[in-house]
Amino acid sequence: MSRAIPHLSEWRRERLRTTLWVVPTAEVVAAVALFLLTYALDRAAYRRDLTLPSWVNGGSADAARQILTATAAAVITVVGLVFSITIVALTLASTQFGPRILRNFVRDRGTQVTLGTFVATFVYSVLVLGSVSHGGIGFVPHLSITVALALLLVDLGVLIYFIHHVATSIQLPQVIASIAGDLAAAIKTEVIAGPQPADRETGPSDTELLFRIEQDGATVPAPTSGYLQFVGYPTLVDIAEHAEAVIQLLHRPGHFVVEGLPLARVWPATAAPEVGRGFARTHATGAHRTLAQDLAFAIDQLSEIAIRALSPAVNDTFTALTCIDWLGDGLCKVSAQWNPDRIHRDTRGHVRVIAAPSSYARLVDRAFDKIRQAGRGVPAVMIRQLEAIMKILDYTNNDEQRSALRRQADMIWRSTCESVAEPNDRADVQRRYDEIVGSKEQPERAKNSLRE
């Protein structure tokens, strides 16, 4: 079964999710609609067309103005104060977790809903306040005032939730687990792929096409500089099919591309201008990396937290161990299901897009190298990395994966011999290393248990 390739619309939804204005805007629109409804009912009650329940507020116009003014002022003051304090707390936390925690805060649905609820209540209260003085002599929107008071109670509950949510979300285990969850989601979309049916494979092979591209192809330069965030492969296949061309991509999402330097190669060369014009619809670049198609980004985030924890300024070994545990969990999933798509064909089975290669060994290196270097001389880090490798080995399904992990184990052991002076500490590390060297992996069993 082949995996579903994310479309550009999914990337746009992710971009919208990382903004603070979408959900609040939707809630403000809902507040305006609610006001129009309650105002219409108040006007109907004022004309004696209907009777409002007895529990609806029945004060005077002056009392209504005072209630609504106090409500609007209190809501906007509280939201400004709470969010200011929260940003300060997150800024301090980011010194340990990295600056990306602020981006995760903006991306969080709880944050967006809280901001939207407060702003919507403020807008609703101001609209109702305006209707008191413009509704005619003796007109007071009693139902609208009652709804404003109800929204105020909702805001109180949302405020309590938000304080709890922020206090929980900035705790270290929660931050790490959240990033690990993003890694697991990225694994499901990026590394799981099934072989395409043999009857759809027509035309020259990818090896032959790569040779033709190398000999007679033309390059397509990058239109802008920045991190490659998304590639719309289905759209790119359609463009290549329309141009009767084959596209070799030179960069994957997560790479930094420079304006004017080669972004792709196209064969035949005469199709390069048409394909280049279509790249604006298939390639998205920006100032930062995203998780949309960049599996290594989540690994780098966990590695960054571990490196900061091992720095002399923080010296928090247990945080680094937690990151190693979650990195090991992610690589177990990657190892058991590693089968990324590189060849993309059109409906007739012809090769149209050849993506930049994705390396399993590269992911392993990103998960272990920097932490091993930062944890040099710390036996606990060496031991936990070797234990993680032992777990990952149970999920591997080929010798290439096992060789990449064995290479990391060898580097960890050499680093231990060079940096750990205490013989007993070295002996603890060596026991784990010897288990890896002498282990007999059972990848198929572990792979099946993961799928179950």
N, C-alpha and C positions, 0 to 999 in steps of 0.2 A: 504494500500500500504506500503510495507516494505521499509525501507531506505537502501541505498547502503552502504555496509561496506567498508571503505577505505582499499585498498590493500597496501602491503609493497612498491610497486613501487611508490605510491602516497607519502608515507613517504620519500622515497629517493628523489623524486622531491622537496619536501619541504626542505630537507637537502641541496640539490644543490642550492636552491634559497637563502639560508642563507650564501652563499659564494660569495666572490667578484671576483672570477676568471672565472666562467662559461660564463657569458655574455661577458666580455672583450675578453676571448679566442675565442668565436664565432665571434666577430667582427674583431679580428685580422686575423682569417682565411678568413673572407670575404674580408678584405683588401688585403691579399695576392692574392686571386682569382681575385680581381679587377685589381691588378697590372699586373698579367699575361695576362689579357684581353687587357688592355690598351697598354702594352708593345708589344703584338702581333700586334695590330693595328699600333703602331708607326713603327715597323719593316716593316710592309706592306707598310706604307706611304713612308718610306725611300727607299724601292725598287721600288717606283712609281706604286705599285699595286693598290693604292687608293689615293684619294685626301682628305686631312683634311679640315674642314670648315675654313673660314677666321678668325673666332673668337678664334681659338686655338692659344696659346702662340707660338711665333716664334722667340724667342731670341737665343743667342749664347750658347755654352756649358758652358762658364764661368758664364754667367748670370744665367743659369739653376742651376749650382752648388750653387751659392750664394742664390738663391731663396729657394732651397730645404734645404740648411743648416740652413738658418734663420727660415724656417717653422718648421723643426724638433726641433731646440733648443727652439723656443718660445713655442711650444706645450708642450714639456716635462717639461719646467719650470713652465708654468701656471698650469698644472695639479698637479704638486708637491706642489706648493704654495697654491692653492685653497683647496686641500684636507687636507693639514696640518692645515690650519686655520679652516676648517670645523670640523675636529676632536677635536680641542681645544674648539670650541663653543659647540659641543655636549657633551664633557666631563664636561664642566661647567653646561650645562643643566641637565645632568644626576644626579647632586647632588640634584636636586629638584624632577625630575621625576623618578629617579632610574636608575641603570646601564643597564637595558634592553633597554633603548632608543638607545644605541649604537648598539645593535643587530638589532633593527628595522631599523636603518640607513643602516646597511650592507644588510639587507633583501630587502630594497627598490629598485624597478626596475629603478626608475629615477637615483639613485646613480650608479647602475651597468652600465646602458646605457651610462651615462656621462663619466665614467671612460673608458669604452670600446671604445667610440668614439674618445677620445683624444689619447689613446694608439694606436688605429688602424690608425689614421692619422699619428702618429709618425712612425710607422712601414712602412706604405705606402711611406712616404717621404724618408725614409732611403733606401728602395728598389729602388725607382726611382733615387735617388742620385747615387747609385751603378751602375745603368744601363747607366748613362751618360758616365762614364769612361770605360765601358766594352762593349759598343755597336758598336765599330768600328770607324774608322776615320770619323769625320764629323757627327756622329750620335748624335742627341739630341732627347729625347722622348718628343716631344712637347705636344702631347695629355695627357701623364701621368703628365706632369708639370701642365697643365691646370686643370686636375682633382685634383691634390694636392692643388692648390689654391682654388678650389671649396670646398674641404674638410675643408680647413682652415676657410672659411666663415661659414660652417656648425658648426664647433667647436665654433665659436663666438656665434652663436645662442644657442647652447647647454650650453655654459657657462652662458649666461644670464638666461636661463631656470633653470639651476642648482642652481644659487644663489637665485633666487626667490623661488624655490622648497624647499631649505633648510631653508630659512627664514620663510617660511610658515609652514613647517613640525615641526619645534621646538616650535611653538606657542602652548601654553598649551591646548586650546580647540581642536586643530587639533590632538595633541598627544592622548588626551583622546578619541576623536571620532574615531581615528584609532584603538585603542585597543578595543573600543566598537564594531567596525565593525568586528574585529577578533572574538570577543565573539559571535556575531550574526551568523557568519559563522560556528563556532564550535557547536552552538546550533543546526543548521540544520542537521549536520552529527551525532551528539551524542545523542540527546534526542528524536528525532522523529523516531518512529518505529511502525510497524503495527503488529497485532497478526498473527502468522503463521496459515495456514489452519489446521483445525482439523484433516483432513484425513492424514496429514503428521506426526501426533504425535503418534508414535508407540513405543513400548518397555516400560521399567520402567519409572516412573515419576522422575522428578528432585529431589523431596523430598526423594524418596526411594534410588536414586543413591547417594545422599549426605550422607545418613545413611551408605551405603555400603562403601563409600570412608572413612568415619570416622572410621569404624570398621576394614576394611581390606586393605585400600589403602596404597600406598607408596608415600613418598615425593620426589620431584625433586628439587635439590638445584639451587640457582641462579649461573650462570657461572661467572658473573662479578658483580662488585659493580657499582652503579650509578642510575640515575633517569630512570625509565622505560618510554620510549618515545613512543613506538608503539607496538601493539600486532596484528599480522596478523591472525585474527580469521578464515577466510576461509582456510588458509593453515593449521592452527592448527586442524580444523575439519577433514581435509583430513588425517593428521597424526594419529589422534585418531581413525578414521575409519579403516585405514590400520592396526593399532595395535589392533583393536577390544577393545578399551579402552574408558574410560570417564575421562576427565581432569577437575579438579576444580582449577581455578586460584585464588591465594591468594592475588594478587596485581593488581591494575589498573594503567594505564598510569598516570604518575605524582607522584607515590610512589617511595621512595628511597629503592632500594633493596641492600642487603649486600651479597657479594659472600659467598657461602656455606650455607646460611640460606634458608629455604623453599621458593620456588617460586610458586610451584603448588603441588597438590596431584593427584595421578593417581590410578584408579581402572580398572582392577585388578593390583596387585602390580608387577606381572611379566612383565607388559608392561612398567613400569617406565623407564628402561634403553633406550628403543627405543624412547619413547616420549621425554626423556631428550636430546637425540642427535638431535632431530628435533627442539628444542627450539632456536637453533642458527639461524634458518630460519624464526622464527615467532616472536621473541622478540628482540627489539632494546633498548639498554641502552646508556646513555651518561652523560655528565657532567652537563647538564642543562635540564630543562623541555621544552616541545614544545606544540603547540596548536593542533597537529595532532589528538589526542584523549583525550586531557586533558582539559576539559571544565573549571575546577576550576582554571587553570592557568591564563586565561584572567580575571577572577574575582579577583584573587590575585594581578594582575598587577594594576587594578583600585584601589583596596584597598590600595596598597602600596603607590600610588601617593597621595591618600587622607590622609594617616597616616603621610607622610612626610609634607604635607601642614599644618597639625594640630600641628606639632612639634613646640616647642618654638623658634627654630632657624629660621623657615620660617613664621609661624603664618599667613597662607593664607586660611582663612575660605572659601572663594568663590570657590577656587579650590576643596576643599573637597565637597562642595555642588554640583559642576558639576559632580564629580565622583559618588556621591550618585544618581544623576538623571540617569546617564547611567547604573549604576548597577540595578536600579529599572526597566529600560527598558529591560535589559537582563533577569531579573527574571520574568518579565511579559511573555516574549516569552517562557521561560523554564516552567513556571506554566501551560500555556495553552497547551503545546505540550509534557509534560513530559511522556515519555514511553520508557525508555531505554531498549535495549536488554540485557538480561543476559543469556538466554538459546540459545545455537547454536546447530542445528541439522544437520545431514547428509542428503543426498538425499533420504534416505529411511524413514526419520522421527525420527531416534533414537537420543537421547540426546548424544552429544559428548563433548561439552565444556560448562562449567558453569563458567561464568565470576564472578569476584569479585563484590559484590553489590555496587551500586551507590545510594547515599542517597540524596533526595531532601532537607531534613532538613540540611544536611551538607553544601550544596551550600548556603542555606540561612544564615547559621551561618558564613560562610566565607565572605559573602557580608556585614554583619552587625556587627559582634562581634568586630573586631579590630577597626573599625571606631568609634563604640560606646564607646569603652574604651579610644581611643585617644581623642575623642571629649567630654569627661566627663566634665560637667560644662559649655558647650557651647550650649545655647538653640537653636541657629540656626541649628546646626547639628542634635540635637534631633528632632526638628520640621521637618526637611527635611527627615530624616529617617522614621518618622511616616507617612509623606505624601507619600513616596515611598511605604510603606507597604499598604496604602489604595489603591493605584493604582494596586499593585500586587494582592491584594485580589479579585479584579474584574476579574482576569484571572485564578483563582484557580478552580480546578474541583473535589476536594475531601476534606474530613475533615482533612486528614493527612497534606496536604499542609497548610490549614488554621490554624491548631494548631501550626505548626512551625512558621508561621508569627505572630500569637497571642503571642507566647512565646517571640519572639523578642520585640514586642510592650510592653509587661509587663516588660522586662528587661530595656528597654529605659525609661519607666516611673519611675521605681524604681531608676535608676541612676539619673534621673532628681530630684527626691525628696531628694536624698542624696547630690547632688552636686550644685544645683542651689538655691541660697539664696533669690533672688528677687522674691516676690510673683507674680508680674505681668508676669514675664518670665515663672514661673511655670504654671500660668493660661493659657498662650499661648500653652504650651506643652500639658497641660491637655485637652484642647479643641480637639486637634488632636487625643489624646489617646481615649477620649470618643467617637469620631466618629468611631474609629476602634472597640471598644467594642460593640457599639450599631448598627454597620452597618449590612445591609442585602445584602450579596454578590449575584451577578448575574454572576457566572463564565461562564455559557454556552453562554450567550449573548456576553460576551467579547471574549470568545474563538472563536466564529463564526466570529466576526468582525475582529479578527487578521488574520484568514485564508483568509478572503475576501481581 
